Amino acid sequence: MTAQHDTTGFGSLLRSWRQTRRLSQLDLALACGASQRHMSFLESGRARPSRGMALTLGSVLRVPLKDQNLMLLAAGHAPAFAEQSRSTKADTKPIDATLIEVIRRQDPIPAMLLDGGTRIAAANQGAERLCTFLLSRERDTDDLGHLFFAADGVGKYLENLDEVIAWSERQQRAQRILNLAPGELMVAEPSAARREPLTPDGPALTLRFLKDGVRLGVYTLLATLGTPLDFGAERLSLEFFLPADEATETWFRNQA
């Protein structure tokens, strides 16, 4: 039995993703090594993409793997990605365990494993010590937004809270465009002043905490898997809270 396909459905998905990424048909065609005429035929349903072309289009357009499966199905091809490679092979260390080991070795510098950019799947001892110091209690939430921006969260000790909120909002908008996060980070409703562009005072946004006379400065480094092939692994990322000055690094090491 041959696979049923709806090239018109594929064309609608392709056009939607292309417009989301603000690419013209010509730009997309050049990036995929195809002609603009062929791209037009794909979007109108007059042509059916090969499996390889469908995957190429999904990759060029940075379509999340789950949605690439939908594009493949709409074109009459079997899905290519699943949420199983993280632990299916007995002789392969699960990706989760590998990434948790990475953040563990970062200690005493704080580091977290995030799922979807919003849920804290794991945190090393450095991160837990930092949260305990700022919260005056152990961390009781896995929601990154709640941890930072709830009324009793660590954000109340941020000296540059307005700046952090402004940049956080920009990151949320970018992440929604990429369609990589199922939910939104919870942030405090910003004032009109907070919506105004802020001029950074360094090459990267520094989180500046002040509590009980202790001033800590950290900037974050995000890392993701280079070529994830399942949509569970695609959602995982590492966030490192790197000391922005020697005093902060010394504090981290002394706390350990």
C-alpha positions as CSV (number, residue, x, y, z in Angstrom):
1,M,0.0,0.0,0.0
2,T,1.4,3.4,-0.9
3,A,1.5,6.2,1.6
4,Q,-1.3,8.7,1.4
5,H,-0.1,12.2,1.1
6,D,-1.5,15.7,0.8
7,T,1.0,18.0,-0.9
8,T,-1.3,20.9,-0.4
9,G,-1.1,20.3,3.4
10,F,2.7,20.2,3.1
11,G,2.7,23.4,1.0
12,S,0.7,25.3,3.7
13,L,3.1,24.2,6.4
14,L,6.1,25.1,4.3
15,R,4.7,28.5,3.5
16,S,3.8,29.2,7.2
17,W,7.3,28.3,8.4
18,R,9.0,30.2,5.6
19,Q,7.0,33.3,6.4
20,T,7.7,32.9,10.1
21,R,11.4,32.9,9.4
22,R,10.9,35.9,7.1
23,L,12.5,34.3,4.0
24,S,11.4,34.8,0.5
25,Q,10.9,31.8,-1.8
26,L,14.1,32.7,-3.6
27,D,16.1,32.9,-0.4
28,L,14.8,29.5,0.7
29,A,15.4,27.9,-2.7
30,L,19.0,29.1,-2.8
31,A,19.6,27.8,0.7
32,C,18.3,24.4,-0.3
33,G,20.0,24.2,-3.7
34,A,16.6,24.3,-5.5
35,S,14.9,26.7,-7.9
36,Q,12.4,29.3,-7.0
37,R,10.0,27.7,-9.4
38,H,10.3,24.3,-7.6
39,M,9.7,26.1,-4.2
40,S,6.6,27.7,-5.6
41,F,5.3,24.3,-6.8
42,L,5.9,22.8,-3.4
43,E,4.0,25.6,-1.6
44,S,1.1,25.5,-4.1
45,G,0.8,21.7,-3.9
46,R,1.7,21.1,-7.6
47,A,4.8,19.2,-6.5
48,R,5.6,16.7,-3.8
49,P,8.9,16.9,-2.0
50,S,11.2,13.9,-1.7
51,R,12.0,12.8,1.8
52,G,15.4,14.3,1.6
53,M,14.1,17.7,0.4
54,A,11.5,17.7,3.2
55,L,14.2,17.2,5.8
56,T,16.4,19.8,4.2
57,L,13.6,22.3,4.2
58,G,12.9,21.6,7.9
59,S,16.6,22.0,8.8
60,V,17.1,25.2,6.9
61,L,13.9,26.7,8.4
62,R,14.9,25.5,11.9
63,V,11.7,23.7,12.3
64,P,11.4,21.8,15.6
65,L,11.7,18.0,15.2
66,K,8.1,17.3,16.2
67,D,6.9,19.7,13.5
68,Q,9.3,18.3,11.0
69,N,7.5,14.9,11.5
70,L,4.3,16.7,10.7
71,M,5.8,18.1,7.5
72,L,7.0,14.6,6.5
73,L,3.6,13.1,7.1
74,A,1.9,15.8,5.1
75,A,4.3,15.0,2.2
76,G,3.5,11.3,2.4
77,H,6.6,10.2,4.2
78,A,7.1,8.4,7.5
79,P,8.2,10.4,10.5
80,A,12.0,10.6,11.0
81,F,12.2,11.6,14.7
82,A,11.0,10.1,18.0
83,E,11.5,10.6,21.7
84,Q,13.4,7.4,22.4
85,S,17.1,7.7,21.6
86,R,18.0,9.1,25.0
87,S,17.9,5.7,26.7
88,T,17.0,3.0,24.2
89,K,20.3,1.3,23.6
90,A,21.7,-0.6,26.5
91,D,25.3,0.1,25.5
92,T,24.7,3.9,25.2
93,K,24.7,6.2,28.2
94,P,21.4,8.2,28.3
95,I,21.8,11.8,27.2
96,D,20.2,13.0,30.4
97,A,22.8,11.2,32.5
98,T,25.7,12.5,30.4
99,L,24.5,16.1,30.7
100,I,23.9,15.8,34.4
101,E,27.5,14.6,34.7
102,V,28.6,17.7,32.8
103,I,26.9,20.1,35.3
104,R,28.1,18.1,38.2
105,R,31.7,18.5,37.1
106,Q,31.1,22.3,36.8
107,D,30.7,22.5,40.6
108,P,31.2,24.8,42.5
109,I,30.2,27.0,39.7
110,P,26.4,26.9,39.4
111,A,24.9,25.0,36.4
112,M,21.5,23.6,35.5
113,L,20.0,21.2,33.1
114,L,16.9,22.7,31.5
115,D,14.0,21.0,29.7
116,G,12.3,23.3,27.2
117,G,14.2,26.3,28.5
118,T,11.7,26.7,31.4
119,R,11.8,23.6,33.6
120,I,14.8,22.8,35.8
121,A,15.4,19.1,35.2
122,A,18.6,19.0,37.4
123,A,20.9,21.4,39.2
124,N,24.4,20.9,40.5
125,Q,25.4,21.7,44.1
126,G,26.8,25.1,43.2
127,A,23.4,26.1,41.8
128,E,21.6,24.7,44.9
129,R,23.9,26.6,47.2
130,L,23.3,29.9,45.3
131,C,19.6,29.4,45.5
132,T,19.6,28.5,49.2
133,F,21.7,31.6,49.9
134,L,19.4,34.0,48.0
135,L,16.1,32.3,49.0
136,S,17.1,31.6,52.6
137,R,15.7,28.2,52.1
138,E,16.1,25.3,49.7
139,R,14.8,25.7,46.2
140,D,11.2,24.5,46.1
141,T,10.3,24.9,42.4
142,D,11.5,23.5,39.1
143,D,10.0,26.5,37.1
144,L,12.9,28.8,36.1
145,G,10.6,31.8,35.6
146,H,9.0,31.3,39.1
147,L,12.4,30.9,40.7
148,F,13.6,34.3,39.3
149,F,10.5,36.4,39.1
150,A,8.0,35.3,41.7
151,A,7.5,37.8,44.6
152,D,9.7,35.6,46.9
153,G,12.1,34.5,44.1
154,V,15.8,35.3,43.7
155,G,15.0,38.2,41.5
156,K,14.2,40.4,44.5
157,Y,18.0,40.5,45.1
158,L,18.9,41.6,41.6
159,E,20.3,45.1,41.5
160,N,19.5,45.3,37.8
161,L,16.1,43.6,37.8
162,D,14.7,46.0,35.2
163,E,17.5,45.2,32.8
164,V,17.1,41.4,33.4
165,I,13.4,41.5,32.8
166,A,13.8,43.5,29.6
167,W,16.3,41.0,28.1
168,S,14.2,38.1,29.4
169,E,11.2,39.4,27.5
170,R,13.3,39.7,24.3
171,Q,14.5,36.1,24.7
172,Q,10.9,34.9,25.3
173,R,9.8,36.5,22.0
174,A,12.7,34.9,20.1
175,Q,12.0,31.5,21.6
176,R,8.3,31.7,20.7
177,I,9.3,32.6,17.2
178,L,11.5,29.5,17.1
179,N,8.7,27.5,18.5
180,L,11.0,25.6,20.8
181,A,9.3,26.2,24.1
182,P,5.8,24.8,24.9
183,G,5.2,27.5,27.5
184,E,6.3,30.9,28.5
185,L,8.6,31.9,31.3
186,M,6.6,33.7,34.0
187,V,7.9,37.2,34.4
188,A,6.7,40.1,36.4
189,E,4.6,42.5,34.5
190,P,7.0,45.2,33.4
191,S,6.4,48.9,33.8
192,A,6.5,51.2,30.8
193,A,10.0,52.2,31.8
194,R,11.1,48.6,31.7
195,R,9.9,48.2,28.1
196,E,12.3,50.8,26.9
197,P,15.5,49.6,25.4
198,L,18.4,49.5,27.9
199,T,22.0,50.0,27.0
200,P,24.2,47.1,28.2
201,D,27.2,47.9,30.3
202,G,29.3,45.0,29.1
203,P,29.7,42.4,26.4
204,A,27.1,40.1,28.0
205,L,24.2,40.7,30.4
206,T,25.4,40.3,34.0
207,L,23.1,39.3,36.8
208,R,24.0,41.4,39.7
209,F,22.8,40.1,43.1
210,L,23.1,41.9,46.4
211,K,22.1,40.3,49.7
212,D,23.4,40.8,53.2
213,G,26.3,42.8,52.0
214,V,27.4,40.1,49.5
215,R,27.5,41.2,45.9
216,L,27.6,38.5,43.2
217,G,27.9,39.0,39.5
218,V,27.3,36.2,37.0
219,Y,26.6,35.9,33.3
220,T,25.0,32.9,31.7
221,L,26.2,30.5,29.1
222,L,23.6,28.3,27.3
223,A,24.6,25.1,25.5
224,T,22.6,22.6,23.5
225,L,23.3,19.4,21.7
226,G,24.8,20.0,18.3
227,T,22.7,17.7,16.2
228,P,19.7,16.3,18.2
229,L,17.9,13.5,16.4
230,D,15.0,13.1,18.7
231,F,12.6,15.8,20.0
232,G,13.2,14.9,23.7
233,A,16.9,15.6,23.3
234,E,16.2,18.7,21.3
235,R,14.4,20.3,24.3
236,L,17.4,19.9,26.6
237,S,19.9,22.7,27.3
238,L,22.6,23.5,29.8
239,E,22.8,26.8,31.6
240,F,26.0,27.8,33.3
241,F,26.2,30.7,35.7
242,L,29.7,31.9,35.2
243,P,31.4,34.4,37.7
244,A,31.7,37.8,36.2
245,D,34.5,38.8,38.7
246,E,37.1,37.3,41.0
247,A,35.1,38.1,44.1
248,T,32.2,36.1,42.9
249,E,34.3,33.1,41.9
250,T,36.0,33.2,45.3
251,W,32.6,33.2,47.0
252,F,31.4,30.2,45.0
253,R,34.6,28.2,45.9
254,N,34.4,29.2,49.6
255,Q,30.8,28.1,49.8
256,A,31.9,24.6,48.6
